[in-house]
Amino acid sequence: MLFSFPSMEQRGRKRYCNTVYLLLFIFLVFSSRTTSSASCRRRAVKHLSTAPPSSTPLESRITTKVIIVSIVSGVLTGFFSALALAFLVRCTVKYLKQTPILKGPVVFSPKITPKSLHAALANGIQLLGSDPNGKYYKMVLDNGLVVAVKRLGSLEGNGGSPEAATKSVKRRLQKELELLAGLRDRNLMSLRAYVRESDEFSLVYDYMPNGSLDDVMTKVRAQELELGWEIRLRVAVGIVKGLQYLHFSCEQQILHYNLKPTNVMLDSEFEPRLADCGLAKIIPTSHTSVSCYSAPESSQTNRYTDKSDVFSFGMILGVLLTGRDPTLPFSIEGATGGSLGQWLKHLQQTGEVREGLDKSILGEEVEEDEMLMALRITIICLSDFPADRPSSDELVHMLTQLHSF
């Protein structure tokens, strides 16, 4: 059963008011106790000061000790009470910042309602494809809007208490989804809604009629679709512009972590949009999905930077230029087992770079020069050392200089 919930702002305001009332109550109780203790000490001092002048020296010393002990005990009581109050405030602030675990659909688009999502999920959905992190479905809402749904894999954590680990993952995932829903760029998939069911999340995006770049390149290899150089370059520029937005335009830098053709969606005009930005880092099983698109440093040492995204882009650019499937082994000097990057570097060293281009896109001499330059950019992106790779900002300038955009 799906339910809609109040906005995050309303829930935060309610919890903030309750916390303020609680702290005010504690302060009043503490103040009343402090005032009572002070009154008692004043009465004791007054009583001692009005004592008969015939008090002995021993009684005077006792009176002084009582006053000193009262002052010290009051200071210590106030100090420890302040520490306890500070600890309470710290715990309260930490609790307020904690992302609540929501149930039901959380909707960010005015075209989608929780009721329409519930009805569409109940009526069945069409499977489009899958990857190690989940499955893609096509779904039609009752208002005729067609959306794409990605159901993520299990969110169970590794080690420790499974329930506690899953809660932690859910909170981090919800926080990430709230962040992604606020991203606005023509080359990013807009998150329209998400639904939590048991230990799974379903993400709702706009439906892309041309599917993923992986689907398109599979059709190109099977000669079921022709894809000219101009469209391929447009796809490459759109991808790197999406990375540029994530790396340089966001308030906090966002890394993709899982850039590959299955996560590049194409609209009706073959304009690319990046999907699943940043999700791989918070899905517990994402480390098992290391592929040929992963940078050497991320697969060997689990170190990931914006230059790791650039390596993945270099692999995609290599696929667009060569038309080849990088998951298959490449032959280098008669030996098989090489990667796409190693093969391209070998062609560059032997002066046979042109042999790496997809023959179906070879045409005019000007276009061939552009493709050869793009192939050299690919080789730079596939450098083993992150420092030798260009940034996404520099890549936008390099690729847009090849053609007029």
C-alpha positions in Angstrom: 0.0 0.0 0.0 1.4 3.4 -1.0 0.9 6.6 1.0 1.8 10.2 0.5 3.5 12.1 3.3 3.9 15.8 4.3 6.8 17.6 2.8 10.3 17.4 4.3 10.0 21.1 5.3 6.7 20.5 7.2 8.1 17.5 9.1 11.3 19.4 10.0 9.3 22.4 11.3 7.1 20.1 13.5 10.1 18.3 14.9 11.9 21.7 15.5 8.9 23.1 17.5 8.7 20.0 19.6 12.4 20.2 20.4 12.2 23.9 21.3 9.3 23.1 23.8 11.4 20.3 25.3 14.5 22.4 25.8 12.4 25.3 27.2 10.9 22.9 29.8 14.3 21.6 30.8 15.6 25.2 31.1 12.7 26.2 33.3 13.2 23.2 35.6 16.9 23.8 35.8 16.4 27.5 36.6 13.8 26.8 39.3 16.2 24.4 41.0 19.1 26.8 40.8 16.9 29.6 42.2 15.8 27.4 45.1 19.4 26.4 45.9 20.5 30.1 45.8 17.6 31.1 48.2 18.6 28.4 50.7 22.2 29.5 50.6 21.2 33.2 51.2 19.0 32.2 54.1 21.8 30.1 55.6 24.3 33.0 55.2 21.8 35.5 56.7 21.2 33.1 59.7 24.9 32.8 60.2 25.5 36.5 59.9 22.9 37.3 62.5 24.3 34.8 65.0 25.2 36.1 68.4 28.6 37.9 68.5 29.6 35.5 71.2 30.4 32.8 68.4 33.6 31.0 69.1 36.5 30.9 66.6 35.7 27.2 65.9 32.1 28.1 64.9 33.4 30.9 62.6 35.7 28.4 60.9 32.9 26.0 60.4 30.7 28.8 59.0 33.4 29.7 56.5 33.8 26.0 55.4 30.0 25.7 54.9 30.0 28.8 52.7 33.0 27.5 50.6 31.5 24.0 50.3 28.2 25.6 49.2 29.8 27.7 46.5 32.0 24.9 45.2 29.0 22.5 45.1 26.9 25.1 43.3 29.7 25.7 40.7 30.2 22.0 40.1 26.4 21.4 39.9 26.1 24.2 37.3 29.1 23.0 35.3 27.8 19.4 35.0 24.3 20.6 34.3 25.6 22.7 31.5 27.5 19.7 30.1 24.4 17.6 30.3 22.3 20.3 28.5 25.0 20.7 25.8 25.0 17.0 25.2 21.2 16.9 25.0 21.2 19.8 22.5 23.9 18.1 20.4 21.9 14.8 20.3 18.7 16.8 19.4 20.4 18.6 16.6 21.9 15.4 15.2 18.4 13.8 15.4 16.8 16.8 13.5 19.4 16.5 10.7 18.7 12.8 10.3 16.8 12.0 7.2 13.5 10.2 8.1 12.7 6.9 6.5 9.6 7.5 4.4 7.1 5.1 3.0 5.0 5.4 -0.1 5.8 7.6 -3.1 7.7 10.9 -2.9 6.7 13.0 -5.9 8.6 15.9 -7.4 6.6 16.4 -10.6 3.2 18.1 -10.8 2.2 15.7 -13.6 2.5 12.7 -11.3 0.4 11.9 -8.2 0.8 9.1 -5.6 -2.6 7.7 -6.7 -1.5 7.5 -10.4 1.7 5.7 -9.4 -0.2 3.2 -7.3 -2.6 2.4 -10.1 0.2 2.0 -12.7 2.2 -0.3 -10.5 -0.9 -2.4 -9.8 -1.7 -2.7 -13.6 1.7 -4.1 -14.5 4.8 -2.7 -16.2 6.9 -3.6 -19.2 10.5 -4.7 -18.7 13.0 -2.7 -20.8 16.3 -4.1 -19.5 18.6 -4.6 -16.5 22.0 -4.0 -15.1 23.8 -5.2 -11.9 22.1 -2.4 -9.9 18.5 -3.0 -10.9 15.9 -3.4 -13.7 14.3 -0.9 -16.0 10.6 -0.8 -16.7 8.2 1.2 -18.9 5.0 2.4 -17.2 2.0 4.3 -18.4 0.1 6.5 -15.8 -3.6 7.1 -15.9 -3.2 10.5 -17.4 -1.3 9.0 -20.4 2.1 10.1 -19.3 4.8 7.4 -20.1 7.6 7.1 -17.5 10.6 4.9 -17.0 11.0 3.1 -13.6 14.2 1.7 -12.3 13.9 -0.8 -9.4 17.1 -0.9 -7.5 18.5 -4.2 -6.1 18.4 -5.2 -2.5 19.5 -2.5 0.0 20.7 -5.0 2.7 24.1 -3.9 4.1 27.1 -6.1 4.7 28.2 -6.9 8.2 26.8 -5.8 11.5 23.1 -5.7 12.2 21.3 -6.1 8.8 18.4 -4.0 10.1 20.6 -1.1 11.2 22.7 -1.3 8.1 19.6 -1.2 5.9 18.3 1.8 7.8 21.5 3.6 7.3 21.5 2.8 3.5 17.9 3.9 3.2 18.6 7.3 4.9 21.7 7.9 2.7 19.8 6.9 -0.4 16.8 9.1 0.4 19.2 12.1 1.1 20.9 11.4 -2.3 17.6 11.2 -4.1 16.4 14.5 -2.6 19.6 16.1 -3.9 19.3 14.5 -7.4 15.7 15.7 -7.6 16.9 19.3 -7.4 19.4 19.0 -10.3 18.3 20.7 -13.5 20.3 20.2 -16.7 19.3 19.2 -20.2 21.9 16.4 -20.1 20.8 14.8 -16.9 17.8 12.5 -16.3 15.3 14.3 -14.1 14.1 12.3 -11.1 10.3 12.7 -11.1 9.5 10.5 -8.1 10.6 7.6 -6.0 8.8 4.8 -4.2 10.0 2.7 -1.3 8.6 -0.8 -1.0 10.0 -3.0 1.8 13.8 -3.0 1.3 13.7 -1.8 -2.4 13.5 1.6 -4.1 11.9 2.4 -7.4 13.0 5.5 -9.2 10.7 7.3 -11.7 12.2 9.1 -14.7 11.1 10.6 -18.0 10.7 7.9 -20.6 13.4 8.0 -23.3 12.1 6.6 -26.7 15.5 5.7 -28.0 16.5 3.8 -24.9 20.1 3.7 -23.7 23.3 4.3 -25.7 24.1 0.6 -25.2 20.8 -0.4 -27.0 21.6 2.0 -29.9 25.2 0.8 -30.4 24.0 -2.8 -30.3 21.6 -2.0 -33.2 24.4 -0.2 -35.0 26.7 -3.3 -34.8 23.8 -5.5 -36.0 23.4 -3.0 -38.9 19.8 -2.4 -37.8 20.5 1.4 -37.4 22.8 3.9 -39.0 24.4 6.5 -36.8 26.4 9.2 -38.5 29.4 11.1 -37.1 27.4 14.2 -36.4 25.0 12.4 -34.1 27.8 10.5 -32.4 29.7 13.7 -31.7 26.5 15.3 -30.4 26.1 12.4 -28.0 29.7 12.7 -26.8 29.4 16.5 -26.3 26.1 16.0 -24.4 27.6 13.4 -22.1 30.6 15.5 -21.2 28.4 18.6 -20.7 26.4 16.6 -18.2 29.7 15.7 -16.4 30.8 19.3 -16.4 27.5 20.3 -14.7 28.0 17.6 -12.0 31.7 18.4 -11.5 31.7 22.2 -11.6 28.2 23.7 -11.6 26.7 22.0 -8.5 27.1 23.6 -5.1 28.7 20.4 -3.9 30.6 18.4 -6.5 28.8 15.2 -7.6 30.6 12.2 -9.1 28.8 9.8 -11.3 30.6 6.6 -10.1 29.0 4.4 -12.7 29.2 6.0 -16.1 28.7 3.6 -19.0 26.4 3.3 -22.1 23.6 1.6 -20.1 23.4 4.8 -18.0 23.3 7.1 -20.9 19.7 7.5 -22.1 18.8 9.1 -25.5 15.7 11.1 -26.3 13.9 11.2 -29.6 16.5 13.6 -31.0 19.4 11.5 -29.7 20.2 14.1 -27.0 22.0 12.2 -24.2 20.9 12.3 -20.6 23.0 10.8 -17.7 21.1 8.5 -15.4 21.9 7.0 -11.9 24.3 9.9 -11.0 25.9 9.2 -7.7 23.8 6.2 -6.8 26.5 3.5 -7.1 28.5 4.9 -4.1 25.6 4.2 -1.7 24.3 0.9 -3.0 26.0 -1.8 -0.9 26.4 -4.2 -3.8 27.7 -1.6 -6.3 31.3 -2.7 -5.8 30.5 -6.0 -7.6 29.6 -4.1 -10.8 33.1 -3.0 -11.8 33.3 -3.1 -15.6 35.6 -2.3 -18.4 34.4 1.3 -18.1 35.9 1.6 -14.6 39.1 3.6 -14.1 42.2 1.6 -13.0 42.4 3.5 -9.7 38.8 2.8 -8.8 38.9 -0.9 -9.5 42.3 -1.4 -7.9 42.3 0.9 -4.9 38.7 2.0 -4.6 39.8 5.6 -5.1 37.4 7.7 -7.1 37.7 11.3 -8.4 36.2 13.4 -11.2 39.1 12.1 -13.4 37.7 8.6 -12.9 34.5 9.8 -14.5 36.6 11.2 -17.3 38.2 7.7 -17.9 34.7 6.2 -18.2 33.8 9.0 -20.7 36.9 8.1 -22.7 35.7 4.5 -23.0 32.3 5.7 -24.2 33.9 8.1 -26.7 36.0 5.1 -27.9 32.9 3.1 -28.4 31.2 5.9 -30.4 34.3 6.2 -32.7 35.2 2.6 -33.2 31.7 1.1 -33.0 33.2 -1.9 -31.2 32.1 -3.7 -28.0 34.7 -3.0 -25.3 33.7 -6.1 -23.3 35.2 -8.3 -26.1 39.0 -9.0 -26.2 41.1 -7.0 -28.6 44.1 -8.4 -30.6 47.4 -6.6 -30.3 50.3 -7.9 -32.4 48.7 -11.3 -32.7 48.0 -11.6 -28.9 44.4 -11.4 -27.7 43.1 -10.2 -24.4 43.9 -6.5 -24.7 41.4 -3.7 -23.8 39.9 -1.1 -26.1 42.3 1.5 -24.6 45.4 -0.6 -25.1 44.4 -1.4 -28.6 43.9 2.4 -29.5 47.2 3.3 -27.9 48.9 0.5 -30.0 47.4 1.9 -33.2 48.7 5.4 -32.2 52.2 4.1 -31.7 52.2 2.3 -35.0 50.7 5.2 -36.9 47.6 3.3 -37.8 45.0 5.3 -35.8 42.7 5.6 -38.8 42.3 1.8 -38.7 40.5 2.1 -35.4 37.6 4.2 -36.8 34.2 2.7 -37.5 34.1 2.3 -41.3 30.4 3.0 -41.4 31.0 6.7 -40.4 34.0 7.4 -42.6 33.0 10.0 -45.2 34.3 13.5 -46.1 37.9 14.5 -45.4 36.8 17.2 -42.9 34.8 14.7 -40.9 37.7 12.2 -40.9 40.0 14.9 -39.5 37.5 15.5 -36.7 37.2 11.8 -35.9 41.0 11.4 -35.8 41.3 14.3 -33.4 38.5 12.9 -31.3 40.3 9.5 -31.2 43.4 11.3 -29.9 41.3 12.9 -27.2 40.0 9.4 -26.3 43.5 8.1 -25.8 44.3 11.0 -23.5 41.2 10.3 -21.4 42.2 6.7 -21.1 45.6 7.5 -19.5 46.5 5.2 -16.6 47.3 8.2 -14.4 44.4 10.5 -13.4 46.6 13.6 -13.5 47.3 13.1 -17.2 43.6 13.1 -18.1 41.8 16.4 -18.9 38.9 17.7 -16.8 35.3 17.6 -18.0 35.5 21.4 -18.3 38.5 21.1 -20.6 36.8 18.3 -22.6 33.8 20.4 -23.4 36.1 23.0 -25.0 38.1 20.3 -26.9 35.0 18.6 -28.4 33.0 21.7 -29.2 36.0 23.0 -31.2 35.7 19.9 -33.5 32.2 21.0 -34.7 29.8 23.9 -34.4 27.4 23.4 -31.4 
